[in-house]
Amino acid sequence: MLGISKMAAGVEPSATLAAAARARQLKSEGKDVLDFSVGEPDFPTPKFICEAGNLAISQGKTRYTPASGTIELRKTIASWYESEYGLLVTPEQVIVSGGAKQSIHNTLAALVGPGDEVIIPTPYWVSYGDLVKMTGATAVLVQTTLDDGFKMTRDQLERAITPQTKLLMLNSPSNPTGAVYTRAELIDFAEVVVGRNIGVISDEIYEKLVFGNAKATCFATLNPALAERVITISGVSKTYAMTGWRIGWAIGPKHVVSAMGNIQSQETSNPCSISQEAARAALTGEQGFLVPMVKEFEARRDLVCSGLNEIPGIRCFVPDGAFYAFFDISETFGKAVTGGPFFSDTEFCKAALDHALVCLVQGSAFGAPGHARLSFAASRSQLEEGLRRLARWLATTP
Ligand SMILES: Cc1ncc(COP(=O)(O)O)c(C=O)c1O
C-alpha cells in the first residue's frame, strides 16, 4: 500500500462538509433531515451575474487567464476597495484565486513554515487550523468565550505573541460565532501588531453581512503601517451567493502577492475564466439585492437565537454578522434525553441528527467543545421546524 505523506496524514476533512455529507446520506435513505450545517447563502446567484457568466462563455472567454487573475478583475477589485473603504492598492497587489479558501492557503504557504507560530482567536473557522498545519507552522489558539462576546482582548493578543509569532489570523464578522469587532477594538490590535512586528491575515469574507448598527471594518485601513503587513482576504461566495463559482482574493504587499502568484501558477494555474467575468459583474453591478438579503438574514437571526435560547440547557450567542448561530450546549450533558446521555458536542450533534433529524456542526470542529453551530441560511419555515424538533427531542426522555 502506498504510504500517505506526513502532511496529508495530519489533515482532517472539513467537518462542515462531512456533516453535510452525513445529512445528504440520510436524505438519500428517505429521511426528512433538516440540514443546518452548510455555510452558503440559500439565495440564488443574482441573475445579472449569471448572465455575465453566460456572456463570457458565448464570447469565448473560456481559456487560460494570467495565473493571478485577469487584469480587468484585479483592477475592478482594487477600485472596489478604494470606493468602499478608501484603501489604495494597485492591481499588482491583488491576486484572485479559486475561492477565499485557496487565497488563505496560498497566503499561509507564502509566509509561514516549520518553526513559525500563527495566532488564531478561537472559535475559528473550521479550515484555519488545518491550513496552518499543512504549512508545518504551529497554530496558537487564543480561547474566547460566549460571555466575552467571543472576542479576543488586546491583553490576550499581547500574551500570545512570542519571538516565533509570524501572523495573526483575524476573521470579523466571524464564522462560526458571527461576532464583529468594533473599529476601536481593531485599532487596538493594529497597534499591537505594528509594535510587535507581526503580520495579519484579515479574512473579511462576511463584510457585507452585518446586522443592526454593526459595521464591518477593513483592517488594512486602520493604520498606514499596516500596508506592509496585512493580507486582506475576501471573495464573492457569501455576499453574492456565488459559492460554486469559486472566486476569492487576497490583497497585500506586492512581494507577498507575487510569491502567492508563483505558488498558484504551479498549483492550479488561473481561477476559472468564466467565474472571473461573473465576479467582475458582481462587483460593478447593481447592489440593490443585498439589502433584502441582509434583512432576511437578520430576521432569521432573531428567530433562531430567541428560539434556541428558549430551549432549556441551550445558551445562544446573538451574532452581529454572518449567518450562523453558535450556542453553548454543555448544560445538556449527562441529562436523560432520548439518544443520550451525551457528554460531548460531537455526541450531541450525532444524537440531534439521529433523533431530531436536525444536522448541526459540533463546536469542537471550530476549537470550541461544548458548543454547536446552526447555519440560518435556510428558509424561516425550515428554521421554525428545526427549532421545534430540537425542543421536542431535548424534552423527551428515553
Ligand atoms: C471565514 C471564512 N473564510 C473563508 C471561507 C471560504 O470561502 P470561499 O467559498 O471563497 O472559499 C469561508 C467559507 O465558509 C469562511 O466561512
The ligand as an SDF file (V2000), in Angstrom:
LIG
                    3D

 16 16  0  0  0  0  0  0  0  0999 V2000
  -14.4810   32.6190    7.4470 C   0  0  0  0  0  0  0  0  0  0  0  0
  -14.4350   32.0340    6.0800 C   0  0  0  0  0  0  0  0  0  0  0  0
  -13.3820   32.3080    5.2950 N   0  0  0  0  0  0  0  0  0  0  0  0
  -13.2840   31.8090    4.0570 C   0  0  0  0  0  0  0  0  0  0  0  0
  -14.2690   30.9900    3.5410 C   0  0  0  0  0  0  0  0  0  0  0  0
  -14.0690   30.4260    2.1670 C   0  0  0  0  0  0  0  0  0  0  0  0
  -14.8750   30.9550    1.2070 O   0  0  0  0  0  0  0  0  0  0  0  0
  -14.7160   30.5750   -0.3350 P   0  0  0  0  0  0  0  0  0  0  0  0
  -16.0160   29.9460   -0.7320 O   0  0  0  0  0  0  0  0  0  0  0  0
  -14.4830   31.8490   -1.0410 O   0  0  0  0  0  0  0  0  0  0  0  0
  -13.5630   29.6370   -0.4540 O   0  0  0  0  0  0  0  0  0  0  0  0
  -15.3860   30.6640    4.3210 C   0  0  0  0  0  0  0  0  0  0  0  0
  -16.4270   29.7490    3.8160 C   0  0  0  0  0  0  0  0  0  0  0  0
  -17.1750   29.1600    4.5360 O   0  0  0  0  0  0  0  0  0  0  0  0
  -15.4810   31.2120    5.6240 C   0  0  0  0  0  0  0  0  0  0  0  0
  -16.5240   30.9580    6.3980 O   0  0  0  0  0  0  0  0  0  0  0  0
  1  2  1  0
  2  3  1  0
  2 15  2  0
  3  4  2  0
  4  5  1  0
  5  6  1  0
  5 12  2  0
  6  7  1  0
  7  8  1  0
  8  9  2  0
  8 10  1  0
  8 11  1  0
 12 13  1  0
 12 15  1  0
 13 14  2  0
 15 16  1  0
M  END
$$$$
